[in-house]
């Protein structure tokens, strides 16, 4: 055995050790791919069972059309679906945007001034016991059949979750951090900007996500009550005509609308809060060595 | 032992200690008492607290939980105010949050969204001081605690010990007059804890800051300190001020030295006398 052989033998275990992380990374990538693909597999599976079930058991198309028929209907009536989706999207975004603009500053004020909270918060909670669906007809009476009542209903329905979550966020700052800020001679305002807002962002986004799905519900409820356009209106019309195929086409558009809105907020969150815990856990890429 | 018995054993307040240093002490507690008003009546947290942290002195405050150690820190930093007596920092009566201090808590309270360097620099940004002037110092401090190369990492990527090192750097970056530490190593495992004790000792040795170090660990309190303020609970009061006459700089071997062990035994006997520790099971 030569000297170089000995060296080889000695370095070999290290080589093996070095290749292990690479394998691990490959394995990890495969697992990540599977994690991303698995929901798709489930959806495709459900659609397949639906399609086959309808065909095998001869379910009449006016009760439950197969997915293929719904897809065909969307393609055929794409203009109708697209125009109504556009209308509903506008109402959703307006109501949702209004809720964001009102809720976050309100939550900031409520969380900062105990006096204001004591005065306003109970009324706020009490008002939430009134079902928004029940207010909808009144809003239509007040504001007519235009966009405004739909926007208001969407606003009312997503307003509260954002307020509650944002308040929780502003309150999530540990007492010690506030003490530190005071020992640094920082003003309340500076503490708010540099510490409370970033600390509240994860909760704010949690509220925004919940509200994003509710906003769609609000707009559709508004359209149910009184409208001449929008997906909610189209759904009522299709039902009236017993056109179940069209109803399903509208449902598909509605759920896509909700999914896209949710995904947009989720993406925004990932971009804004790369440090946020839940993502760290979900990605599982970086288990903290800390035992905290 | 009854509280009355303890009272006679330790006249309240303690007599003023020796002549003051030329510069004056960094922190003075004069006959300080603290009573909290609760819905069920008033609760006395501190009674007759009378001591000083001399300039450049490392003072440990040692006691079981509930003895008001952390209240001392809140009073010293002006986060709370005494109901009796007065507190002075650098010769000025404390009547608002003291800003010429560094504080380290038991939890590192790092901001998750800031990098390691950003967390240290928070101290500077919040003060509205020129950031560039201090960044080099922040990097240097991180270097001295072995965190060079971690400046861009986020807190969640660090171990508990590393996180607490960052929070120590944050407390030192503005070169404060006095450093308050409230059980800073209480949440760490025993070995990391010993590491950080040695590091803190080294940093103190190089900077000679005035330090008030609150702990419930007898060995840690003695090893680091010039003097140990031993406290007993309900209400929090000073049991004894123990002089630590171990030579400096301290070495880890000193933890086994007869003098160190004698000091530990003495402090333990104080707790036994106060009825906090039992001689046998």
Interface residues (C-beta under 8 A of the other chain):
Chain A: X174 X176 X177 X179 X180 X181 X182 X183 X184 X185 X186 X190 X191 X194 X195 X198 X199 X201 X273 X275 X276 X277 X280 X286 X288 X289 X290 X291 X292
Chain B: X74 X77 X79 X97 X98 X99 X101 X102 X103 X105 X107 X109 X111 X112 X113 X122 X123 X125 X126 X127 X128 X154 X156 X157 X158 X159 X160 X162 X163 X187 X189
